Amino acid sequence: MGKINEIIAAAKNNPADVTFADLCRVCDHCFGEPRQQGTSHRVYKMPWQGDPRVNIQMHGNKAKAYQVKQVLKAIDKLEKGYGK
């Protein structure tokens, strides 16, 4: 879990400098296996109502910064119990 926490901390400091592979590691750890993978996109299902998914995609070897921010927001929401 230490490496995951390091990646999350680095992502909070600079969302534009997160590799896609690192973001995949974080998402796999926090959200489980993606419901779609094998293309440039990976889609993770979330346990709450509304728009229950996180979609990430590769941009070169980096993850897109706005998607990194969405992942961080979803992790925060999970840690807080889905906003209950």
PyMOL Python script that loads the backbone (N, CA, C, O; Angstrom):
from pymol import cmd

cmd.read_pdbstr("""\
ATOM      1  N   MET A   1       0.829  -1.200   0.000  1.00  0.00           N
ATOM      2  CA  MET A   1       0.000   0.000   0.000  1.00  0.00           C
ATOM      3  C   MET A   1       0.867   1.254   0.000  1.00  0.00           C
ATOM      4  O   MET A   1       0.409   2.316  -0.422  1.00  0.00           O
ATOM      5  N   GLY A   2       2.105   1.150   0.464  1.00  0.00           N
ATOM      6  CA  GLY A   2       2.988   2.308   0.515  1.00  0.00           C
ATOM      7  C   GLY A   2       3.203   2.939  -0.841  1.00  0.00           C
ATOM      8  O   GLY A   2       3.153   4.162  -0.974  1.00  0.00           O
ATOM      9  N   LYS A   3       3.441   2.120  -1.849  1.00  0.00           N
ATOM     10  CA  LYS A   3       3.652   2.635  -3.208  1.00  0.00           C
ATOM     11  C   LYS A   3       2.395   3.320  -3.727  1.00  0.00           C
ATOM     12  O   LYS A   3       2.489   4.349  -4.396  1.00  0.00           O
ATOM     13  N   ILE A   4       1.232   2.773  -3.435  1.00  0.00           N
ATOM     14  CA  ILE A   4      -0.037   3.370  -3.859  1.00  0.00           C
ATOM     15  C   ILE A   4      -0.187   4.745  -3.227  1.00  0.00           C
ATOM     16  O   ILE A   4      -0.561   5.703  -3.903  1.00  0.00           O
ATOM     17  N   ASN A   5       0.103   4.850  -1.930  1.00  0.00           N
ATOM     18  CA  ASN A   5       0.005   6.136  -1.241  1.00  0.00           C
ATOM     19  C   ASN A   5       0.985   7.153  -1.809  1.00  0.00           C
ATOM     20  O   ASN A   5       0.671   8.341  -1.889  1.00  0.00           O
ATOM     21  N   GLU A   6       2.161   6.697  -2.200  1.00  0.00           N
ATOM     22  CA  GLU A   6       3.142   7.592  -2.822  1.00  0.00           C
ATOM     23  C   GLU A   6       2.630   8.120  -4.158  1.00  0.00           C
ATOM     24  O   GLU A   6       2.779   9.304  -4.462  1.00  0.00           O
ATOM     25  N   ILE A   7       2.035   7.249  -4.946  1.00  0.00           N
ATOM     26  CA  ILE A   7       1.491   7.669  -6.246  1.00  0.00           C
ATOM     27  C   ILE A   7       0.356   8.663  -6.038  1.00  0.00           C
ATOM     28  O   ILE A   7       0.280   9.669  -6.743  1.00  0.00           O
ATOM     29  N   ILE A   8      -0.529   8.396  -5.078  1.00  0.00           N
ATOM     30  CA  ILE A   8      -1.653   9.302  -4.800  1.00  0.00           C
ATOM     31  C   ILE A   8      -1.134  10.663  -4.344  1.00  0.00           C
ATOM     32  O   ILE A   8      -1.629  11.696  -4.794  1.00  0.00           O
ATOM     33  N   ALA A   9      -0.148  10.672  -3.461  1.00  0.00           N
ATOM     34  CA  ALA A   9       0.420  11.941  -2.991  1.00  0.00           C
ATOM     35  C   ALA A   9       1.047  12.726  -4.138  1.00  0.00           C
ATOM     36  O   ALA A   9       0.868  13.940  -4.235  1.00  0.00           O
ATOM     37  N   ALA A  10       1.776  12.038  -5.002  1.00  0.00           N
ATOM     38  CA  ALA A  10       2.389  12.692  -6.154  1.00  0.00           C
ATOM     39  C   ALA A  10       1.319  13.221  -7.114  1.00  0.00           C
ATOM     40  O   ALA A  10       1.470  14.302  -7.683  1.00  0.00           O
ATOM     41  N   ALA A  11       0.238  12.454  -7.289  1.00  0.00           N
ATOM     42  CA  ALA A  11      -0.848  12.879  -8.174  1.00  0.00           C
ATOM     43  C   ALA A  11      -1.533  14.136  -7.643  1.00  0.00           C
ATOM     44  O   ALA A  11      -1.922  15.008  -8.421  1.00  0.00           O
ATOM     45  N   LYS A  12      -1.678  14.231  -6.332  1.00  0.00           N
ATOM     46  CA  LYS A  12      -2.290  15.425  -5.744  1.00  0.00           C
ATOM     47  C   LYS A  12      -1.416  16.648  -5.981  1.00  0.00           C
ATOM     48  O   LYS A  12      -1.927  17.745  -6.203  1.00  0.00           O
ATOM     49  N   ASN A  13      -0.101  16.463  -5.933  1.00  0.00           N
ATOM     50  CA  ASN A  13       0.825  17.576  -6.147  1.00  0.00           C
ATOM     51  C   ASN A  13       0.944  17.977  -7.606  1.00  0.00           C
ATOM     52  O   ASN A  13       1.112  19.158  -7.910  1.00  0.00           O
ATOM     53  N   ASN A  14       0.858  17.008  -8.516  1.00  0.00           N
ATOM     54  CA  ASN A  14       1.014  17.304  -9.937  1.00  0.00           C
ATOM     55  C   ASN A  14       0.242  16.291 -10.773  1.00  0.00           C
ATOM     56  O   ASN A  14       0.815  15.303 -11.233  1.00  0.00           O
ATOM     57  N   PRO A  15      -1.074  16.530 -10.978  1.00  0.00           N
ATOM     58  CA  PRO A  15      -1.889  15.570 -11.733  1.00  0.00           C
ATOM     59  C   PRO A  15      -1.471  15.398 -13.190  1.00  0.00           C
ATOM     60  O   PRO A  15      -1.825  14.400 -13.818  1.00  0.00           O
ATOM     61  N   ALA A  16      -0.732  16.345 -13.729  1.00  0.00           N
ATOM     62  CA  ALA A  16      -0.314  16.252 -15.130  1.00  0.00           C
ATOM     63  C   ALA A  16       0.898  15.345 -15.316  1.00  0.00           C
ATOM     64  O   ALA A  16       1.264  15.036 -16.450  1.00  0.00           O
ATOM     65  N   ASP A  17       1.522  14.916 -14.230  1.00  0.00           N
ATOM     66  CA  ASP A  17       2.749  14.117 -14.336  1.00  0.00           C
ATOM     67  C   ASP A  17       2.576  12.720 -13.748  1.00  0.00           C
ATOM     68  O   ASP A  17       3.467  12.214 -13.066  1.00  0.00           O
ATOM     69  N   VAL A  18       1.429  12.099 -14.012  1.00  0.00           N
ATOM     70  CA  VAL A  18       1.155  10.744 -13.530  1.00  0.00           C
ATOM     71  C   VAL A  18       1.159   9.815 -14.736  1.00  0.00           C
ATOM     72  O   VAL A  18       0.473  10.064 -15.727  1.00  0.00           O
ATOM     73  N   THR A  19       1.938   8.745 -14.642  1.00  0.00           N
ATOM     74  CA  THR A  19       1.942   7.806 -15.766  1.00  0.00           C
ATOM     75  C   THR A  19       0.630   7.022 -15.767  1.00  0.00           C
ATOM     76  O   THR A  19       0.000   6.828 -14.727  1.00  0.00           O
ATOM     77  N   PHE A  20       0.244   6.585 -16.939  1.00  0.00           N
ATOM     78  CA  PHE A  20      -0.972   5.797 -17.069  1.00  0.00           C
ATOM     79  C   PHE A  20      -0.853   4.502 -16.270  1.00  0.00           C
ATOM     80  O   PHE A  20      -1.817   4.072 -15.637  1.00  0.00           O
ATOM     81  N   ALA A  21       0.322   3.882 -16.297  1.00  0.00           N
ATOM     82  CA  ALA A  21       0.537   2.628 -15.555  1.00  0.00           C
ATOM     83  C   ALA A  21       0.340   2.846 -14.055  1.00  0.00           C
ATOM     84  O   ALA A  21      -0.271   2.016 -13.382  1.00  0.00           O
ATOM     85  N   ASP A  22       0.859   3.966 -13.528  1.00  0.00           N
ATOM     86  CA  ASP A  22       0.680   4.254 -12.100  1.00  0.00           C
ATOM     87  C   ASP A  22      -0.782   4.509 -11.765  1.00  0.00           C
ATOM     88  O   ASP A  22      -1.271   4.046 -10.734  1.00  0.00           O
ATOM     89  N   LEU A  23      -1.479   5.237 -12.620  1.00  0.00           N
ATOM     90  CA  LEU A  23      -2.895   5.495 -12.371  1.00  0.00           C
ATOM     91  C   LEU A  23      -3.690   4.195 -12.422  1.00  0.00           C
ATOM     92  O   LEU A  23      -4.627   4.015 -11.643  1.00  0.00           O
ATOM     93  N   CYS A  24      -3.333   3.298 -13.319  1.00  0.00           N
ATOM     94  CA  CYS A  24      -3.987   1.986 -13.376  1.00  0.00           C
ATOM     95  C   CYS A  24      -3.768   1.214 -12.080  1.00  0.00           C
ATOM     96  O   CYS A  24      -4.694   0.586 -11.567  1.00  0.00           O
ATOM     97  N   ARG A  25      -2.543   1.259 -11.547  1.00  0.00           N
ATOM     98  CA  ARG A  25      -2.253   0.580 -10.275  1.00  0.00           C
ATOM     99  C   ARG A  25      -3.136   1.120  -9.157  1.00  0.00           C
ATOM    100  O   ARG A  25      -3.697   0.356  -8.372  1.00  0.00           O
ATOM    101  N   VAL A  26      -3.252   2.434  -9.094  1.00  0.00           N
ATOM    102  CA  VAL A  26      -4.083   3.063  -8.061  1.00  0.00           C
ATOM    103  C   VAL A  26      -5.540   2.651  -8.232  1.00  0.00           C
ATOM    104  O   VAL A  26      -6.190   2.255  -7.264  1.00  0.00           O
ATOM    105  N   CYS A  27      -6.054   2.739  -9.443  1.00  0.00           N
ATOM    106  CA  CYS A  27      -7.456   2.398  -9.695  1.00  0.00           C
ATOM    107  C   CYS A  27      -7.737   0.925  -9.413  1.00  0.00           C
ATOM    108  O   CYS A  27      -8.755   0.594  -8.805  1.00  0.00           O
ATOM    109  N   ASP A  28      -6.847   0.044  -9.847  1.00  0.00           N
ATOM    110  CA  ASP A  28      -7.033  -1.382  -9.583  1.00  0.00           C
ATOM    111  C   ASP A  28      -7.076  -1.639  -8.075  1.00  0.00           C
ATOM    112  O   ASP A  28      -7.889  -2.431  -7.597  1.00  0.00           O
ATOM    113  N   HIS A  29      -6.208  -0.973  -7.339  1.00  0.00           N
ATOM    114  CA  HIS A  29      -6.158  -1.154  -5.884  1.00  0.00           C
ATOM    115  C   HIS A  29      -7.417  -0.600  -5.204  1.00  0.00           C
ATOM    116  O   HIS A  29      -7.999  -1.254  -4.338  1.00  0.00           O
ATOM    117  N   CYS A  30      -7.825   0.589  -5.596  1.00  0.00           N
ATOM    118  CA  CYS A  30      -8.942   1.267  -4.925  1.00  0.00           C
ATOM    119  C   CYS A  30     -10.320   0.828  -5.411  1.00  0.00           C
ATOM    120  O   CYS A  30     -11.266   0.791  -4.625  1.00  0.00           O
ATOM    121  N   PHE A  31     -10.446   0.494  -6.701  1.00  0.00           N
ATOM    122  CA  PHE A  31     -11.756   0.231  -7.292  1.00  0.00           C
ATOM    123  C   PHE A  31     -11.952  -1.215  -7.745  1.00  0.00           C
ATOM    124  O   PHE A  31     -13.072  -1.605  -8.076  1.00  0.00           O
ATOM    125  N   GLY A  32     -10.900  -2.006  -7.768  1.00  0.00           N
ATOM    126  CA  GLY A  32     -11.009  -3.372  -8.270  1.00  0.00           C
ATOM    127  C   GLY A  32     -10.725  -3.439  -9.756  1.00  0.00           C
ATOM    128  O   GLY A  32     -10.264  -2.469 -10.358  1.00  0.00           O
ATOM    129  N   GLU A  33     -10.998  -4.570 -10.331  1.00  0.00           N
ATOM    130  CA  GLU A  33     -10.744  -4.771 -11.761  1.00  0.00           C
ATOM    131  C   GLU A  33     -11.652  -3.873 -12.597  1.00  0.00           C
ATOM    132  O   GLU A  33     -12.820  -3.686 -12.255  1.00  0.00           O
ATOM    133  N   PRO A  34     -11.130  -3.320 -13.685  1.00  0.00           N
ATOM    134  CA  PRO A  34     -11.976  -2.503 -14.554  1.00  0.00           C
ATOM    135  C   PRO A  34     -12.986  -3.369 -15.298  1.00  0.00           C
ATOM    136  O   PRO A  34     -12.726  -4.540 -15.576  1.00  0.00           O
ATOM    137  N   ARG A  35     -14.135  -2.788 -15.615  1.00  0.00           N
ATOM    138  CA  ARG A  35     -15.134  -3.546 -16.382  1.00  0.00           C
ATOM    139  C   ARG A  35     -14.785  -3.546 -17.861  1.00  0.00           C
ATOM    140  O   ARG A  35     -15.302  -4.359 -18.627  1.00  0.00           O
ATOM    141  N   GLN A  36     -13.902  -2.630 -18.265  1.00  0.00           N
ATOM    142  CA  GLN A  36     -13.423  -2.613 -19.645  1.00  0.00           C
ATOM    143  C   GLN A  36     -11.937  -2.300 -19.615  1.00  0.00           C
ATOM    144  O   GLN A  36     -11.499  -1.390 -18.910  1.00  0.00           O
ATOM    145  N   GLN A  37     -11.167  -3.056 -20.382  1.00  0.00           N
ATOM    146  CA  GLN A  37      -9.751  -2.782 -20.556  1.00  0.00           C
ATOM    147  C   GLN A  37      -9.295  -3.408 -21.846  1.00  0.00           C
ATOM    148  O   GLN A  37     -10.064  -4.108 -22.505  1.00  0.00           O
ATOM    149  N   GLY A  38      -8.063  -3.168 -22.215  1.00  0.00           N
ATOM    150  CA  GLY A  38      -7.538  -3.751 -23.436  1.00  0.00           C
ATOM    151  C   GLY A  38      -7.463  -2.752 -24.570  1.00  0.00           C
ATOM    152  O   GLY A  38      -6.845  -3.020 -25.600  1.00  0.00           O
ATOM    153  N   THR A  39      -8.077  -1.623 -24.391  1.00  0.00           N
ATOM    154  CA  THR A  39      -7.962  -0.536 -25.357  1.00  0.00           C
ATOM    155  C   THR A  39      -7.190   0.578 -24.666  1.00  0.00           C
ATOM    156  O   THR A  39      -6.555   0.341 -23.638  1.00  0.00           O
ATOM    157  N   SER A  40      -7.236   1.764 -25.203  1.00  0.00           N
ATOM    158  CA  SER A  40      -6.567   2.883 -24.541  1.00  0.00           C
ATOM    159  C   SER A  40      -7.379   3.377 -23.340  1.00  0.00           C
ATOM    160  O   SER A  40      -6.913   4.230 -22.585  1.00  0.00           O
ATOM    161  N   HIS A  41      -8.590   2.844 -23.164  1.00  0.00           N
ATOM    162  CA  HIS A  41      -9.461   3.237 -22.056  1.00  0.00           C
ATOM    163  C   HIS A  41      -9.582   2.104 -21.044  1.00  0.00           C
ATOM    164  O   HIS A  41      -9.519   0.925 -21.389  1.00  0.00           O
ATOM    165  N   ARG A  42      -9.759   2.496 -19.786  1.00  0.00           N
ATOM    166  CA  ARG A  42     -10.122   1.544 -18.718  1.00  0.00           C
ATOM    167  C   ARG A  42     -11.280   2.176 -17.970  1.00  0.00           C
ATOM    168  O   ARG A  42     -11.225   3.351 -17.606  1.00  0.00           O
ATOM    169  N   VAL A  43     -12.316   1.406 -17.743  1.00  0.00           N
ATOM    170  CA  VAL A  43     -13.528   1.913 -17.091  1.00  0.00           C
ATOM    171  C   VAL A  43     -13.738   1.135 -15.799  1.00  0.00           C
ATOM    172  O   VAL A  43     -13.776  -0.095 -15.794  1.00  0.00           O
ATOM    173  N   TYR A  44     -13.873   1.875 -14.706  1.00  0.00           N
ATOM    174  CA  TYR A  44     -14.085   1.280 -13.385  1.00  0.00           C
ATOM    175  C   TYR A  44     -15.473   1.653 -12.882  1.00  0.00           C
ATOM    176  O   TYR A  44     -15.884   2.811 -12.960  1.00  0.00           O
ATOM    177  N   LYS A  45     -16.180   0.670 -12.372  1.00  0.00           N
ATOM    178  CA  LYS A  45     -17.515   0.889 -11.832  1.00  0.00           C
ATOM    179  C   LYS A  45     -17.414   1.366 -10.387  1.00  0.00           C
ATOM    180  O   LYS A  45     -16.622   0.843  -9.603  1.00  0.00           O
ATOM    181  N   MET A  46     -18.222   2.360 -10.048  1.00  0.00           N
ATOM    182  CA  MET A  46     -18.252   2.901  -8.688  1.00  0.00           C
ATOM    183  C   MET A  46     -19.515   2.416  -7.977  1.00  0.00           C
ATOM    184  O   MET A  46     -20.512   2.129  -8.640  1.00  0.00           O
ATOM    185  N   PRO A  47     -19.500   2.317  -6.670  1.00  0.00           N
ATOM    186  CA  PRO A  47     -20.650   1.775  -5.940  1.00  0.00           C
ATOM    187  C   PRO A  47     -21.739   2.787  -5.602  1.00  0.00           C
ATOM    188  O   PRO A  47     -22.651   2.452  -4.846  1.00  0.00           O
ATOM    189  N   TRP A  48     -21.686   3.988  -6.118  1.00  0.00           N
ATOM    190  CA  TRP A  48     -22.701   4.973  -5.759  1.00  0.00           C
ATOM    191  C   TRP A  48     -23.606   5.299  -6.936  1.00  0.00           C
ATOM    192  O   TRP A  48     -23.317   4.952  -8.081  1.00  0.00           O
ATOM    193  N   GLN A  49     -24.706   5.973  -6.630  1.00  0.00           N
ATOM    194  CA  GLN A  49     -25.705   6.355  -7.628  1.00  0.00           C
ATOM    195  C   GLN A  49     -25.192   7.523  -8.472  1.00  0.00           C
ATOM    196  O   GLN A  49     -24.217   8.182  -8.111  1.00  0.00           O
ATOM    197  N   GLY A  50     -25.845   7.761  -9.569  1.00  0.00           N
ATOM    198  CA  GLY A  50     -25.477   8.882 -10.433  1.00  0.00           C
ATOM    199  C   GLY A  50     -24.653   8.382 -11.597  1.00  0.00           C
ATOM    200  O   GLY A  50     -25.086   7.494 -12.331  1.00  0.00           O
ATOM    201  N   ASP A  51     -23.474   8.942 -11.772  1.00  0.00           N
ATOM    202  CA  ASP A  51     -22.573   8.516 -12.837  1.00  0.00           C
ATOM    203  C   ASP A  51     -21.561   7.560 -12.221  1.00  0.00           C
ATOM    204  O   ASP A  51     -20.467   7.973 -11.835  1.00  0.00           O
ATOM    205  N   PRO A  52     -21.924   6.283 -12.127  1.00  0.00           N
ATOM    206  CA  PRO A  52     -21.124   5.343 -11.334  1.00  0.00           C
ATOM    207  C   PRO A  52     -19.932   4.738 -12.075  1.00  0.00           C
ATOM    208  O   PRO A  52     -19.789   3.516 -12.120  1.00  0.00           O
ATOM    209  N   ARG A  53     -19.090   5.567 -12.647  1.00  0.00           N
ATOM    210  CA  ARG A  53     -17.910   5.021 -13.309  1.00  0.00           C
ATOM    211  C   ARG A  53     -16.787   6.048 -13.322  1.00  0.00           C
ATOM    212  O   ARG A  53     -17.010   7.257 -13.249  1.00  0.00           O
ATOM    213  N   VAL A  54     -15.603   5.531 -13.416  1.00  0.00           N
ATOM    214  CA  VAL A  54     -14.413   6.338 -13.634  1.00  0.00           C
ATOM    215  C   VAL A  54     -13.777   5.799 -14.898  1.00  0.00           C
ATOM    216  O   VAL A  54     -13.527   4.599 -15.013  1.00  0.00           O
ATOM    217  N   ASN A  55     -13.516   6.677 -15.836  1.00  0.00           N
ATOM    218  CA  ASN A  55     -12.943   6.317 -17.121  1.00  0.00           C
ATOM    219  C   ASN A  55     -11.573   6.980 -17.215  1.00  0.00           C
ATOM    220  O   ASN A  55     -11.454   8.198 -17.080  1.00  0.00           O
ATOM    221  N   ILE A  56     -10.541   6.173 -17.446  1.00  0.00           N
ATOM    222  CA  ILE A  56      -9.209   6.740 -17.635  1.00  0.00           C
ATOM    223  C   ILE A  56      -8.684   6.304 -18.990  1.00  0.00           C
ATOM    224  O   ILE A  56      -9.059   5.253 -19.509  1.00  0.00           O
ATOM    225  N   GLN A  57      -7.809   7.129 -19.556  1.00  0.00           N
ATOM    226  CA  GLN A  57      -7.232   6.763 -20.838  1.00  0.00           C
ATOM    227  C   GLN A  57      -5.807   7.277 -20.935  1.00  0.00           C
ATOM    228  O   GLN A  57      -5.416   8.238 -20.273  1.00  0.00           O
ATOM    229  N   MET A  58      -5.060   6.611 -21.772  1.00  0.00           N
ATOM    230  CA  MET A  58      -3.664   6.940 -21.968  1.00  0.00           C
ATOM    231  C   MET A  58      -3.530   8.156 -22.874  1.00  0.00           C
ATOM    232  O   MET A  58      -4.287   8.329 -23.829  1.00  0.00           O
ATOM    233  N   HIS A  59      -2.549   8.992 -22.551  1.00  0.00           N
ATOM    234  CA  HIS A  59      -2.202  10.142 -23.377  1.00  0.00           C
ATOM    235  C   HIS A  59      -0.682  10.119 -23.490  1.00  0.00           C
ATOM    236  O   HIS A  59       0.016  10.697 -22.657  1.00  0.00           O
ATOM    237  N   GLY A  60      -0.171   9.449 -24.525  1.00  0.00           N
ATOM    238  CA  GLY A  60       1.260   9.132 -24.562  1.00  0.00           C
ATOM    239  C   GLY A  60       1.485   8.045 -23.529  1.00  0.00           C
ATOM    240  O   GLY A  60       0.799   7.023 -23.557  1.00  0.00           O
ATOM    241  N   ASN A  61       2.424   8.236 -22.621  1.00  0.00           N
ATOM    242  CA  ASN A  61       2.571   7.285 -21.517  1.00  0.00           C
ATOM    243  C   ASN A  61       1.994   7.846 -20.226  1.00  0.00           C
ATOM    244  O   ASN A  61       2.085   7.214 -19.174  1.00  0.00           O
ATOM    245  N   LYS A  62       1.403   9.028 -20.306  1.00  0.00           N
ATOM    246  CA  LYS A  62       0.821   9.695 -19.140  1.00  0.00           C
ATOM    247  C   LYS A  62      -0.694   9.504 -19.114  1.00  0.00           C
ATOM    248  O   LYS A  62      -1.313   9.158 -20.120  1.00  0.00           O
ATOM    249  N   ALA A  63      -1.264   9.734 -17.953  1.00  0.00           N
ATOM    250  CA  ALA A  63      -2.720   9.783 -17.817  1.00  0.00           C
ATOM    251  C   ALA A  63      -3.141  11.230 -18.033  1.00  0.00           C
ATOM    252  O   ALA A  63      -2.359  12.150 -17.794  1.00  0.00           O
ATOM    253  N   LYS A  64      -4.354  11.431 -18.477  1.00  0.00           N
ATOM    254  CA  LYS A  64      -4.862  12.792 -18.664  1.00  0.00           C
ATOM    255  C   LYS A  64      -5.103  13.429 -17.296  1.00  0.00           C
ATOM    256  O   LYS A  64      -5.683  12.806 -16.406  1.00  0.00           O
ATOM    257  N   ALA A  65      -4.657  14.665 -17.140  1.00  0.00           N
ATOM    258  CA  ALA A  65      -4.696  15.344 -15.835  1.00  0.00           C
ATOM    259  C   ALA A  65      -6.117  15.447 -15.281  1.00  0.00           C
ATOM    260  O   ALA A  65      -6.324  15.249 -14.083  1.00  0.00           O
ATOM    261  N   TYR A  66      -7.099  15.753 -16.132  1.00  0.00           N
ATOM    262  CA  TYR A  66      -8.458  15.894 -15.618  1.00  0.00           C
ATOM    263  C   TYR A  66      -8.993  14.548 -15.125  1.00  0.00           C
ATOM    264  O   TYR A  66      -9.802  14.504 -14.198  1.00  0.00           O
ATOM    265  N   GLN A  67      -8.545  13.456 -15.740  1.00  0.00           N
ATOM    266  CA  GLN A  67      -8.970  12.136 -15.290  1.00  0.00           C
ATOM    267  C   GLN A  67      -8.272  11.737 -13.993  1.00  0.00           C
ATOM    268  O   GLN A  67      -8.860  11.045 -13.161  1.00  0.00           O
ATOM    269  N   VAL A  68      -7.033  12.164 -13.817  1.00  0.00           N
ATOM    270  CA  VAL A  68      -6.343  11.944 -12.544  1.00  0.00           C
ATOM    271  C   VAL A  68      -7.117  12.641 -11.427  1.00  0.00           C
ATOM    272  O   VAL A  68      -7.298  12.078 -10.348  1.00  0.00           O
ATOM    273  N   LYS A  69      -7.569  13.856 -11.685  1.00  0.00           N
ATOM    274  CA  LYS A  69      -8.352  14.600 -10.689  1.00  0.00           C
ATOM    275  C   LYS A  69      -9.667  13.880 -10.390  1.00  0.00           C
ATOM    276  O   LYS A  69     -10.102  13.856  -9.239  1.00  0.00           O
ATOM    277  N   GLN A  70     -10.306  13.295 -11.403  1.00  0.00           N
ATOM    278  CA  GLN A  70     -11.538  12.543 -11.185  1.00  0.00           C
ATOM    279  C   GLN A  70     -11.280  11.316 -10.324  1.00  0.00           C
ATOM    280  O   GLN A  70     -12.094  10.982  -9.462  1.00  0.00           O
ATOM    281  N   VAL A  71     -10.160  10.642 -10.545  1.00  0.00           N
ATOM    282  CA  VAL A  71      -9.802   9.472  -9.740  1.00  0.00           C
ATOM    283  C   VAL A  71      -9.579   9.888  -8.290  1.00  0.00           C
ATOM    284  O   VAL A  71     -10.062   9.226  -7.372  1.00  0.00           O
ATOM    285  N   LEU A  72      -8.852  10.977  -8.083  1.00  0.00           N
ATOM    286  CA  LEU A  72      -8.606  11.456  -6.722  1.00  0.00           C
ATOM    287  C   LEU A  72      -9.913  11.814  -6.017  1.00  0.00           C
ATOM    288  O   LEU A  72     -10.085  11.538  -4.830  1.00  0.00           O
ATOM    289  N   LYS A  73     -10.823  12.425  -6.756  1.00  0.00           N
ATOM    290  CA  LYS A  73     -12.127  12.781  -6.187  1.00  0.00           C
ATOM    291  C   LYS A  73     -12.923  11.523  -5.825  1.00  0.00           C
ATOM    292  O   LYS A  73     -13.576  11.485  -4.782  1.00  0.00           O
ATOM    293  N   ALA A  74     -12.872  10.499  -6.677  1.00  0.00           N
ATOM    294  CA  ALA A  74     -13.576   9.240  -6.405  1.00  0.00           C
ATOM    295  C   ALA A  74     -12.978   8.530  -5.190  1.00  0.00           C
ATOM    296  O   ALA A  74     -13.711   7.968  -4.377  1.00  0.00           O
ATOM    297  N   ILE A  75     -11.661   8.554  -5.067  1.00  0.00           N
ATOM    298  CA  ILE A  75     -11.012   7.953  -3.895  1.00  0.00           C
ATOM    299  C   ILE A  75     -11.453   8.669  -2.633  1.00  0.00           C
ATOM    300  O   ILE A  75     -11.755   8.031  -1.624  1.00  0.00           O
ATOM    301  N   ASP A  76     -11.491   9.986  -2.687  1.00  0.00           N
ATOM    302  CA  ASP A  76     -11.936  10.773  -1.532  1.00  0.00           C
ATOM    303  C   ASP A  76     -13.382  10.433  -1.174  1.00  0.00           C
ATOM    304  O   ASP A  76     -13.725  10.304   0.001  1.00  0.00           O
ATOM    305  N   LYS A  77     -14.218  10.291  -2.189  1.00  0.00           N
ATOM    306  CA  LYS A  77     -15.619   9.954  -1.960  1.00  0.00           C
ATOM    307  C   LYS A  77     -15.756   8.565  -1.328  1.00  0.00           C
ATOM    308  O   LYS A  77     -16.577   8.371  -0.432  1.00  0.00           O
ATOM    309  N   LEU A  78     -14.962   7.609  -1.788  1.00  0.00           N
ATOM    310  CA  LEU A  78     -14.979   6.266  -1.209  1.00  0.00           C
ATOM    311  C   LEU A  78     -14.548   6.299   0.262  1.00  0.00           C
ATOM    312  O   LEU A  78     -15.149   5.642   1.111  1.00  0.00           O
ATOM    313  N   GLU A  79     -13.507   7.068   0.543  1.00  0.00           N
ATOM    314  CA  GLU A  79     -12.995   7.153   1.909  1.00  0.00           C
ATOM    315  C   GLU A  79     -14.007   7.795   2.855  1.00  0.00           C
ATOM    316  O   GLU A  79     -14.017   7.505   4.051  1.00  0.00           O
ATOM    317  N   LYS A  80     -14.858   8.667   2.314  1.00  0.00           N
ATOM    318  CA  LYS A  80     -15.868   9.349   3.133  1.00  0.00           C
ATOM    319  C   LYS A  80     -17.192   8.605   3.155  1.00  0.00           C
ATOM    320  O   LYS A  80     -18.161   9.094   3.735  1.00  0.00           O
ATOM    321  N   GLY A  81     -17.254   7.452   2.545  1.00  0.00           N
ATOM    322  CA  GLY A  81     -18.496   6.657   2.575  1.00  0.00           C
ATOM    323  C   GLY A  81     -19.523   7.113   1.571  1.00  0.00           C
ATOM    324  O   GLY A  81     -20.717   7.119   1.871  1.00  0.00           O
ATOM    325  N   TYR A  82     -19.088   7.498   0.375  1.00  0.00           N
ATOM    326  CA  TYR A  82     -19.949   7.882  -0.757  1.00  0.00           C
ATOM    327  C   TYR A  82     -20.726   9.156  -0.496  1.00  0.00           C
ATOM    328  O   TYR A  82     -21.762   9.368  -1.126  1.00  0.00           O
ATOM    329  N   GLY A  83     -20.279  10.001   0.391  1.00  0.00           N
ATOM    330  CA  GLY A  83     -20.955  11.271   0.619  1.00  0.00           C
ATOM    331  C   GLY A  83     -22.157  11.180   1.512  1.00  0.00           C
ATOM    332  O   GLY A  83     -22.996  12.082   1.517  1.00  0.00           O
ATOM    333  N   LYS A  84     -22.262  10.102   2.275  1.00  0.00           N
ATOM    334  CA  LYS A  84     -23.407   9.929   3.181  1.00  0.00           C
ATOM    335  C   LYS A  84     -23.299  10.875   4.339  1.00  0.00           C
ATOM    336  O   LYS A  84     -24.167  10.883   5.212  1.00  0.00           O
TER     337      LYS A  84
END
""", "prot")
cmd.dss("prot")
cmd.show_as("cartoon", "prot")
cmd.util.cbc("prot")
cmd.orient("prot")
